[in-house]
Amino acid sequence: PREEVAYVTCTYRETCIDQPDFLATIDLNPSSPCYGQVIHRLPMPNLKDELHSSGWSTGCTCFDNITTKRTKLILPCLISSRIYVVDVGSRCRAPKLCKTIEPVDVFWKCNKGFLNVPRCLPNGDILIANTGDPSGNAKGGFIVLDGENFELKGNWENECEVPPSGYEFWYQPRHNVLISSAGVVPKCVGYGFNPNDLKRGVFGRRLNVWNLSCRTLTQCFDLGEDSLPLSVKFLHNPDAAEGYVSCALSGVVYRFYKCEANSWSVEEVIRIPAKDVTGWIMPKMPAFTIDLVISMDDRYLYLSNWLHGDIRQYELSKTCKPRLVGQVFVGGSIVRGGPVAVCRDEELKCQPEPLVIKCKRVYGGPCKLQLSVDGKRLYVTNSFYSTWDKQFYPDMVREGSVMLQIDVDTEQGGLTVNKNFLVDFGKEPNGPCLAHDIHFPCGDSTS
């Protein structure tokens, strides 16, 4: 079925508005009088959590198991390290909070903090990637919640297998593998992006391959200095032994694939060049690719380029040679008339025009993506991390972020901004906020 509701995580951290973060429920039914509007807000009981990533407590409904339903949404907090469990099954248009796991429990039981991406495991438990320890030092690994009562079980990986940093992960049960990306040093990036950090090891560079059943680290790939691998996705085909990881600072996408019985390899398949600029924090602006989404039929791959401002669509008929077939600009730092001038650009002949939808100027750049199950509608928000939002896109923090819909040509390839859809988080009752992750209860391309 077509998606009719979306759940979006929203934060007030770094906005100078002293209000709790909340989960927004968005009406996505074009025939509804509330289409494109926030129809419900579920505020959290604490301040400055930084709601960030979200995920379902159970997997998708399979053809041979129609009893599995998405009734609980897991909301780990990037800054406070709390975990909220939200009931969306009782009333899908008006979710309610049903459990809170306090940070002290995460700190004492797991020695972990700065929680990020949650996903359900094949056994029904919930795995949550962490990016640091309680003090804000970089630390990879995962914590586990019981899939029934949501009690904190402890760490997932063996103690001797903890990688130096972490961010996101994906797994493929039929190949008994989990692959995770690197992250950042939380206490350093909490002050904002500093170019001097590029040579200090603040940004991760490893791709980690795990034995899913044994919970052991089997391989590590060094993707290069200042690569910062973030988003990891396998192809959806459950037999597929390949996927992709996007590196934010280098602008490179690597394909990882199984090459022998239990051995994996990586190869560069996409490289987005940096732009020579003036009026910016550095003389070269990298392609800061934050999110990567693959369509359910494994035909297309989508990338969000937060700094340059574009969303890219690649055709995957040859998985080792993705072909660019669609591109659209929805803001970014190089728009015409802004403070940044592009001196040399290997791709564009001129700087893109600012985006205006329904009389609202869209600031910020594309960040989190979510694709409908049929692959025809790509939704995007433009807040990455509140501290960096404030540094790179102060106008977005002041005016509020947005959620856009991109219409997708699934036959020939192509992307078009839907000018009839705009969720304006600048009009929130408590003031402008920053919106990040997106999920649909009926199913989406990342759950």
N, C-alpha and C positions, 0 to 999 in steps of 0.2 A: 504493500500500500504506500501511497504518497505520504510523506511526512506532514503532519498537521501541527506538531508542537516541537519546539526546541528548548533545551535547557542550557543556559549560558552562565558561566561563572563570572561574577563581577566583583571588583575590589574598589575600595576607597583609599587604600594606602597610597601615600605620597600625593594626594589630591588636596591636602589641607582641609578636608571635610571629615569631621570626627564622627563617622557613622560606620556601622559594621558592614562587612562584605555580605553579599546576598546571591542567591541563585535566582536568576530571572527565567520565567516561563514565557516563551514567545509564540504568538499565534502565527502559523505558517499556512493556514488555509486561505487561498485567494478569494473564496466566496464569503469569507467571514467579515463582518463589519470591523473586527479588531485585527485584521490582517497586518502583519508587520509591526505589531505593538506588543509591549510587555503587558501581559494579562495577570501576572502574579509575581510577587517578590517574597522570597523566603530569607529573611535576615538571619545571620549567624549570631550566637549569643556573645561573641567577643569582638574586639577591635583589632585591626591591622593584622589579620591572618594571612592576607594575600591568597585568596582562593585562586587557583591556577588551573591545574589539570583535573580531569574528572574521568570516571569510568564506571562500568556496570558491575554489579556483584555477581552476575551470572552471564554465561555466554549466550550467543544467539540461539534462537529456536531452530533446531535441525529438523529435517524432513521426517526422521524416525523418532523424534522426541518433541512433541508439541506441548508438553507440560512446562517446559522451561520458559519463564517470563522475566522480562526486565522490570523488576519492582523496586530495586534499591540502587541508588546512585552514590558512589563513593567520592568524597571530596577531601583529598589531602591538602594541607596548607603549606605553601612554599616557605613562608617565613616563620609562622608560629609553630609549625610541625604538629598541629592538631589534625585529627581525622574526623570528619563528619559523615554520618550515614543518613541519607535522605530517602524517605519513603515516597516513591512516585507511583506506586501501584494502587494505593487506595483511591487517590484522586489525582489523575495524571496532570490536570490543569492547575492543581493547587497542592504541590508537594509539601511535606512536613518533615521536620527533623526528628529522627527516632533514636539516634545514639551519637555520643561524642567520646572520642578517645583523647585524653589530655596529653600534652607534650611530655609531661614528666614521666608518663608510662613508656612512651617511645624512647625517651632518653635513658631511663634506668634499665629497661628490659632489653633494648637493642643497641644502645650507644649510637643511635642514628638520629638524623634530623634533616630539615629542609626537604620535605617530601614532595615528590613530583607525580609521575604517571602511575595510575593503578590499572591493573588488568586482572581478569579472573583466570585461574589456572584450570587445567583439565580435571583436577580432582575436586573442583568447586571452591577452593580457597581463593583468597584475593592477594595478589602480589603488588607491592608498591615500591617503586624505585626511589631511592634517596640520593641526594646530591652532596650531603655533608654529614659531619658529626655534630653533637650538641653545641660545640664551640664555634662552628662555622668553618672548620677546616674541610677541605675536599675529602670525600669518602664515598666510594661506590657501594653497590650491593642493594639488598632488598629486605623489606620486612613483610610479614605474612599476617593476614587476618583470617580468622575462621569464617568460612563462607556461610555458615548457618547463624551463628550468634554474634559474629563480628568482633569476637574477642581477639586481642593481640596475642599471637602465638610466639613471636620472636623473629629472629633473623632467618632468612631462607638459605643463604649460602653458608658453606663451611667457613669458619673464622679465618683460616689461612688463605682463603680464596678472594678476599675483599680487594677489588680493584681500586686504584688511586682516586677515581672520580666516577660519577654516574649521572645519567639523565633520563633516557627512555629505553624501552626494550620491546621486543616482539618475539614470539616463539612459534615453532612448527612441530606439533606433537609427533607426527608420523616420521619425522627425522630425529626426534629426541634432542632437539636443539633449542636454545634460547640465545638471542643475540642482543647485546646492550651497547649503548653509546656512552661516550664520556660526557663530562659536564664542566663545571667551573668551580672555583674556590668561592663559596658563598660569602664569606666575610670580606673578600676583596671586591667582588662585583657589586656588593651591596652599597658601595660608594659611587657606583657608576662605572662606565667604560673608560679605562685609562689606557692610551696607546702604549705607555711604558710597560704595561702588563704583558705585552705580546711576547716578550722574551724572558718572562719570569715564571713560566709554567702555570699561570693562572687559568689558562684555557686548556681543556683536555684534548687529547689527540688519539685515543685508543678506541678500537672496536673490539668488543669482548665476545667470545664464543663459549657458551656454557653447555654442559651435559645436563639436559632438563631433568632427568630422573635422579641422577646422582648429585645434582646441585654443585657441580665442580667446574672450575674454569679450565677449558681445554686448549684454547688458542687466543692470542691477542695480536691485533694488527695495529701497527703504528702508522697512522694516516698522514703524518707529517707535522712539522712545527706549526702551531697556531691554526690547526685545521678545524677544531671544535665540532666534532660529529654530534649531531643532536637527534634528528628524527630518524627512526628505524622502522621499516615496514617490509614484511614478507609479501610475496604475491599471495592472493587469496586462495588460489587452487591448493587444497590441502596436501596434494602430492608434490607441489613445487618445492624445490630445494634452492631457492634464490630469492633475493630481495634487494633493497636499496637503503643507503644511509646518506643523508645530506649533511655536508660540513659547512657550518655557518660562515666562518671567517675566510676560508679558502674559495668558497663558491663552487666546490667540487661535489658531485654525487658519485658515490662508488656503488657498484654492483657487487654483492657478496653471493657466493654460490658454492655448492658442494662439489668437490672435484674428485674425491675418493670416498672410501667407505665411511670414515669418520673425520675427514679433513675438509677444511673450507678454504676458500681463496677470495681475494678482492681484486677488482679492476676499476679504473676510472672510466666512467661512461658519459658524464656531463661536466663541463667546466664553464662557468659564467665569469667572464673577465671583470676585473675591477675597473673603475672609472677614474681617470685623472681629474681632480676637482680643485677648486679654490673656495674659500669660505666655509670649509668644514674642519673637523677636528684633526684630520690627516690629509696628506696630499693625494692619497688613493682611497676611494670608497669601495670596500669589498661588497660582493654580493652576499648579503647576510640572509641565507636561506634557512628559515626557521622550521617550516612544516613541510611534510611530504605525505601525499595521500595517493593511493592507488584505487582505481575503479574496481567494482566488484567482479567485473568480467576480465580483469587484468589487461585491458586494452590500453588504458591511459594512466599516466603518472602526472601529478600536479605538484608544483612547487610554489611556495610563497617567498618572495624576496623583499624582506621588510625594509631595508634601507633604500634600494633602488625604486621600490614601489610597484613591482609587477608580479603578476601571477602567470605561471607558465604551464602549458599543457604539452606533454610528450607522448607520442604514440609508441607502443611497446611490442609491435609485431616481431621485432628483433630485440630481445631483452638486453642484449649486449650493446645495442646501438639505438638508444632512445632518440626519436626524431621530433624536433620541435614543430608543433602544428598549430599552437594557439598561444596568444599572449595578450594581456590586457593590463593597463596601468590604473591603479586605484589609490593614488597618493604617492607617498615616498618623499625622499629628501632632495631629489633632483628636479622637481617640477619647475616649470618656467615661472619666472618672477620671484622665486625664493632667494634665500641668501647664498645658496650653493650654485656655482657656475661649473659646468662640465667643460674641461679643456680638451680632453681626448676620450673618445668613446668608440670601442671596437664594434658596437652593435647599432647604436642609434645615430641618426643624422641630426636630430634636434631634441631638446629636452621636452618631456611630455607635459601636456597641459594639466592644471589642477582639476580634480574631480569635484563636480557639484551635482548633488542629487536632491531633488525636492527643495531647492533653494538653500541647501546646507553644503558648505564647503567641507570636504572630507580631508582631515589632517591625519598624520600617521601613515604607516605602510601596512600591507597585508601580512597578517601573522598566522593565526590558527585557521585551518581549513576543515570543512566537513562536507562530504559529498553524499548526495542522496543515493539510495540503493540502485535506482535505475540509471544513475550517472548523469542525469540531465541538469541538475542544479547543484552548484558549488557555493556554499556559504562561507563567508570569511569575516573575521573580526580583526581589529588592528592594534590591540594592546599586547605587548610582549611580556614585559616585566616592569612594574610601576617605576622603579628607580631609573631604568633606562628610558622608559617612556618620557619621564620628566626631563631627561637630559637631551634626547634627540628630537622629541616632538612635544614641546611645552604647550603648543596651541591645542593639541589633542587632549592633554590633561586638563586644560582650562575649559575647552568646549565639550569634552566628553567623547568617548570612542563610538564606533558605529558597528553595525553588522550589515553586510551587503549580500546580495545574491548575484551570482554570475551564471548566466545561461550558457550551457555547454552544447556544442554541436558534437554529438556522439557518432556521427557518420563520417564526416570528413575532417573533423577537428576544428576547433575555434572557440573563442571565449568572448562573451558580450556582457557588459554590466546591465543588469535589469534596473532601469530607471524608475520603475514603479515600486521598488522594494527598498526600504530603509528603516532600520531600527536605530533610532537616535538616542543613545544613552546620555546625551547632554541634557535631556529633558526629564531626568529622573526626579521624583519628588524631593529627595534629599540632596540634590545637586548632581553635577556631571560625574560619571564614574567610568571605570576602565573594564571593558569586557574581553574575555579570553576564550575559554574552551566551549565547544558546542557538541551536544549529543541529541539524538532523536530517539524517543522510546520505541518507535516502530522498527528501528534498525538503521545503521549508517555504515559508512565504509571504513570506520576505524574501530568497530566493536563486533 
